[in-house]
Structure formats: C-alpha cells, structure tokens
C-alpha cells in the first residue's frame, strides 16, 4: 500500500542523489593521480612501432638460436660469443658511444625513467632489436642479476691480423704509429688505450691472443666508440710479431718506469711501435729483450709510476706533438 516503507525496494539507500554522501573513502583516489610520462612508441603494445620492434626482435632471436651451439648469449669471460652489458647507466653509455649492439632486452614491468626512455629511443633509431622479456629470464641471462631491468647484447669483436694492421698503417700516408699491449688484463685500460691511440693519430693496437683483456663491452664503453674506428689485432705470439715489425723498419720502444731513455730524448717522428706493459709486472722478459729501447716518463712529484693507460696517453701525446 502507499507509504508502506517496509515494502521491498522502498528503502532509500544512502549515497543516492536524494541523500547525503560521506565520500568514497579514498577508493577513487588512484584514478585521479597522474600516470607519468607517455612511454616511447616502441613500448606501447598496440603502436605500429612496437609491432615492428617485436617482429625485428623475433627475427633476431631466431638467428641467434640458429647459430652453432644455440642457446642464450654467453656471458662467460673468455668466450668469443655475444655478451651482455647490464645496468641502466652502462647500457645508455654504450648506446651513446654507438657500440654496434644487436639487441636491447627490457624486463616486463620495469619502471620507466630517463635512462630507459633514452636507451629505447637510441636503440630504435639505430635499428637495434628491442625485446621485452620476463624478469626471470633476464635474471637467468645475466651472471649476477644486477641488470636493473635492462641488458644490451654486444656481438663478438672482429679482430684484424697484425700484418693487415701494418699494411694499413703504411698506406695511411703518415709514419706508422702502433701500440702493442703486453698482458694488459683490465678491459678498461684496453679501452682507454684505444681511445688515446685514436685521439693522437695512431693507426692501431695489437694484443696477445692469450692472457690479455679482449675487446669486451667494458672496453667498448671505455673507448667511447673509438673501437669502432680503430682496428685492433690479435697476435698469436706477441714477441714474434714485434720482431717481424722490427725487421720491417719500425722501432720498437717499451714503456717502463725504470727505462734507460727519458721521454724528453726520444724521437718519435719515425715509424714506431710503443709497447705498454701490464699494470703490475710491467713488460715481460722476452718482450723487453725485443725492444730497441725502454722509455721512462720523468716524474716531478712523489708518484713512482702511472697507470698503464695514462702512461700510454702521455707518450702518444708527446709523439703527436713531435710529428706536428
């Protein structure tokens, strides 16, 4: 009957337009919050750029799986297969240095920031495959799991032959200037030496095939992209290579704190090979005996010696000054 408030459906519920509301209790607060910057096009699933990136990544993954041995990229030291650069800063630095990478791995659900955005954009501009993988897969691919949601795959470096290195130096139109590294074990020193050789007009670097740092992703990053422009050769026997170069008319000079010739008295205008020793032991005995002379850098302060890459840079800068 009319006015019967006990009839089903007749009770006025709170929160309707005719009654007072007490608020949502914060349940809709998240809906009012901003969602941050718009992700790059390649990170949006339905964008054409993302579809092209997934197709390219799938093709690259297929080529990788078809290579001898198959499986994921190797991260073991000493392997000549692809390796991974881990972490947001190292990845973006490699991309800025135009390291010839083949794939950029991004973990699903990774929090976006400026480094991730820049890395994805640079990889897309360079035609590098961008592959989204689960965080578990990226943990399994990395050696220590400290990837911060990003990893960059770098292919193995293609080394030149020492003979080709000398031929290219002779055909350059200037007196050959080469640098040989005797058991340099730190890839950062190797990358720094490569950068100095390129900066001061050198023609190439030669390293031993064993017991030496190789051109890894760390060396790529330290060289600031110079490894892409300067040839690096691997010598099966460094002593034999130096002897062959000496017979070809190059003076072989070693670099050691206890050298018999100060750098001030050295003439670097002729074809020269500068041999840099290891960080701790210096030049090995056979390599030292092969050198025509041993250079020393005059020290004005109480410091006894310099880092191998710093010492190489000082000598190369002085040779460049003489040749100017």
Secondary structure, DSSP 4 states (H G I P E B T S, - for coil): -TT-TTSTT-SPPTTSTTS-----TTTTHHHHS---SPPPGGGSTTSHHHHHHHHHHHHHHHHHHHSTT-SSPP--TT--S-EEEESHHHHHHHHHTT--EEEEEEETTPPP-HHHHHHHHHHHHTT-EEEEE-HHHHHHHSSSS--TTEEEEEPPP-PBPHHHHHHHHHTTSS--EEEEESS---HHHHHHHHHHHHHTT--EEEEESSSS----HHHHHHTTTGGGTS-EEEESSHHHHHHHHHHTT-EEEEE-TT-SEEGGG---SSSEEEEE-BTTTBS-HHHHHH-SEEEE----SS-----HHHHHHHHHHHHHHHH-
